[in-house]
């Protein structure tokens, strides 16, 4: 199943390059955990960049005061 995950995301043959002929569940789980950590880091960074870009755009900031 994890072979399909990596091949679907990164292209056919990627899982074989990562795992070789190994079908070791421990290795799969270790690499999958590292992959999830990487994805979490990317999400955190993307959210930081997004927050930085929109921090100057607040609803009502340019409305006239009454």
C-alpha positions in Angstrom: 0.0 0.0 0.0 2.8 2.5 0.9 4.4 1.7 -2.5 1.3 3.0 -4.1 1.4 6.2 -1.9 4.9 7.2 -3.0 4.4 6.2 -6.6 1.1 8.2 -6.7 2.6 11.3 -5.2 6.1 11.3 -6.8 5.7 9.2 -9.8 6.0 5.5 -10.8 9.1 3.8 -9.6 9.7 6.2 -6.7 8.8 3.6 -4.0 11.3 1.1 -5.6 14.0 3.8 -5.4 13.2 4.5 -1.8 12.7 0.9 -0.5 14.3 -1.3 -3.1 13.1 -4.8 -2.9 12.4 -4.5 0.8 9.0 -5.3 2.2 10.0 -4.5 5.8 7.1 -3.0 7.7 9.5 -1.3 10.2 11.3 0.5 7.4 8.0 1.5 5.8 6.8 3.0 9.1 10.0 4.8 9.7 10.1 6.4 6.3 6.4 7.2 6.4 6.9 8.9 9.8 9.7 11.0 8.3 7.5 11.9 5.3 4.7 13.0 7.6 7.1 15.1 9.6 8.3 16.8 6.4 4.7 17.5 5.3 3.9 19.0 8.7 7.0 21.3 8.5 5.9 22.4 5.0 2.4 23.2 6.2 3.8 25.2 9.1 6.0 27.2 6.8 3.2 27.8 4.3 0.9 29.0 7.1 3.7 31.3 8.4 4.2 32.8 4.9 0.5 33.2 4.4 0.1 35.0 7.7 3.0 37.3 7.0 1.5 38.2 3.6 -2.0 39.0 5.0 -1.0 40.7 8.3 -1.5 44.1 6.7 -5.0 43.3 5.4 -7.4 43.5 8.3 -11.2 43.8 7.7 -12.3 47.4 8.4 -8.8 48.8 8.6 -9.5 51.3 5.9 -13.1 52.2 6.9 -13.8 55.7 7.9 -14.2 56.3 11.6 -17.5 57.7 12.7 
